[in-house]
Amino acid sequence: MVAMHYQLKKIWMNVEVLGRKFKFEKDWAWHRELVNNNTWLNKLSITEMLSVLGAGVRLGPMLTRDT
């Protein structure tokens, strides 16, 4: 988690430098944070989790694949 934090911090420092260079103004969209998925996934039941994550899953391509 710490290594990911430092990597993302470096990336966002570069983004901020480029933002200042091209005169972008900071607003609410610049806020970011690194969050462990366990902090919100553990609060959900399995049905709630499937309703959140299931919308992005396409079953057709998965079922046609030969494994």
C-alpha positions in Angstrom: 0.0 0.0 0.0 2.8 2.4 0.8 4.7 1.6 -2.4 1.5 2.3 -4.4 1.0 5.5 -2.5 4.5 6.8 -3.5 4.1 5.7 -7.1 0.8 7.5 -7.4 2.2 10.6 -5.6 5.0 10.8 -8.2 2.5 10.5 -11.1 0.1 13.2 -9.6 3.0 15.6 -9.0 3.8 15.4 -12.7 0.2 15.9 -13.5 0.1 19.0 -11.3 3.2 20.4 -12.9 1.7 20.0 -16.4 -1.6 21.5 -15.1 0.2 24.6 -13.9 2.2 24.8 -17.2 -1.0 24.7 -19.3 -2.8 27.0 -16.8 -5.5 24.6 -15.6 -7.2 25.7 -12.4 -7.5 23.3 -9.5 -11.1 22.4 -8.6 -12.9 19.6 -6.9 -11.9 17.0 -9.6 -8.2 17.3 -8.5 -9.0 15.7 -5.2 -7.8 12.1 -5.0 -7.0 9.5 -2.4 -5.8 5.9 -2.2 -8.5 3.8 -0.6 -8.2 0.1 0.3 -11.2 -1.8 -1.2 -11.7 -3.6 2.1 -13.0 -0.4 3.6 -16.1 -0.4 1.5 -16.4 -4.0 0.3 -16.6 -5.5 3.8 -19.6 -3.3 4.5 -21.6 -4.8 1.6 -23.5 -8.1 1.5 -22.9 -10.4 -1.5 -26.1 -9.3 -3.2 -25.2 -5.6 -2.9 -21.7 -6.3 -4.1 -22.9 -8.2 -7.2 -25.4 -5.4 -8.0 -22.6 -2.8 -7.9 -20.0 -4.9 -9.7 -22.3 -6.9 -11.9 -23.4 -4.0 -14.1 -20.0 -4.0 -15.8 -19.7 -7.7 -16.4 -20.8 -9.1 -19.8 -21.7 -12.7 -19.5 -22.0 -13.5 -23.2 -18.3 -13.3 -24.0 -17.4 -15.1 -20.8 -19.8 -18.0 -21.6 -18.6 -18.4 -25.2 -14.9 -18.8 -24.2 -13.4 -22.2 -24.1 -11.3 -22.7 -21.0 
